[in-house]
Amino acid sequence: QGCQPRLTDNDDFRKTFQEALASALTKFDILETYFADGMRVPAVCGMITEELRRDADFEPTLAATGEEKLQTLLAKTVGTAYGMWKKGGGEAAAKPKQTRE
């Protein structure tokens, strides 16, 4: 058995999800661009979900695991990216400053 931890189904799903997500994200601008344009987490998740469903390598895993698990992990991942964007200046950094005349 050695010192290697045994991968669970959840670990396998996360690994496959991360690989599929990395592939899907290559087809989009960086997520911060969408946040700056006013898209929120549910809309960005929807856009990425559609791309993940087209991934032939991910489809068997998604079929075996279910949509709920995908949406939970995707919402957490995109939500974390949104939170980091907001913390880094978010909307304030994306909008030009108003000048007084």
C-alpha positions in Angstrom: 0.0 0.0 0.0 2.9 2.4 0.6 2.6 6.0 1.7 0.4 7.0 -1.2 -3.1 8.2 -0.1 -5.9 6.3 -1.7 -7.8 8.5 -4.2 -11.6 8.6 -3.5 -14.3 9.1 -6.2 -14.4 12.7 -5.0 -10.7 13.2 -5.5 -11.0 11.6 -9.0 -13.9 14.0 -9.8 -12.0 17.0 -8.6 -8.9 16.1 -10.7 -11.0 15.5 -13.8 -13.0 18.7 -13.1 -9.8 20.7 -12.8 -8.4 19.4 -16.1 -11.7 20.0 -17.9 -12.0 23.5 -16.4 -8.4 24.4 -17.4 -9.3 23.3 -20.9 -12.6 25.2 -21.0 -11.0 28.4 -19.7 -8.6 28.5 -22.7 -11.6 29.3 -24.8 -12.5 32.4 -22.8 -11.0 35.7 -21.7 -9.8 35.8 -18.1 -12.7 35.7 -15.7 -11.9 39.1 -14.4 -12.9 40.5 -17.8 -16.4 39.2 -17.5 -16.7 40.4 -13.9 -15.6 43.9 -15.0 -18.2 43.8 -17.8 -20.9 43.3 -15.1 -21.4 39.5 -15.3 -21.9 37.8 -12.0 -21.0 34.4 -10.7 -24.2 32.5 -12.0 -23.8 33.9 -15.5 -20.1 33.1 -15.7 -20.8 29.6 -14.3 -23.5 29.1 -17.0 -21.1 30.0 -19.7 -18.4 27.7 -18.4 -20.9 24.9 -17.8 -21.9 24.9 -21.5 -18.2 24.5 -22.5 -17.7 21.7 -20.0 -20.6 19.8 -21.4 -19.0 19.9 -24.8 -15.8 18.3 -23.4 -15.9 14.7 -24.6 -13.2 13.6 -22.1 -15.2 15.1 -19.2 -18.7 13.9 -20.3 -18.4 10.4 -18.9 -17.3 11.7 -15.5 -20.1 14.3 -15.5 -22.6 11.6 -16.4 -21.4 9.3 -13.6 -21.2 12.0 -11.0 -24.1 14.3 -11.8 -24.9 17.9 -12.5 -25.2 19.0 -8.9 -21.7 18.1 -8.0 -20.4 20.0 -11.1 -22.4 23.1 -10.2 -21.3 23.1 -6.6 -17.6 22.9 -7.4 -17.9 25.3 -10.3 -19.8 27.9 -8.2 -17.1 27.6 -5.5 -14.3 28.0 -8.0 -15.9 31.0 -9.9 -17.1 32.5 -6.6 -13.6 32.4 -5.2 -12.2 34.1 -8.4 -14.9 36.7 -8.1 -14.1 37.4 -4.5 -10.4 37.7 -5.3 -11.3 40.1 -8.1 -13.4 42.2 -5.8 -10.8 42.2 -3.0 -8.2 43.4 -5.6 -10.2 46.5 -6.5 -12.9 44.8 -8.5 -15.5 47.2 -9.9 -13.6 50.3 -8.6 -10.5 49.3 -10.5 -12.5 48.4 -13.7 -14.3 51.8 -13.9 -12.6 55.0 -14.9 -12.5 57.7 -12.2 -14.9 60.5 -12.6 -13.3 63.9 -12.9 -14.7 67.1 -11.6 -15.1 70.0 -13.9 
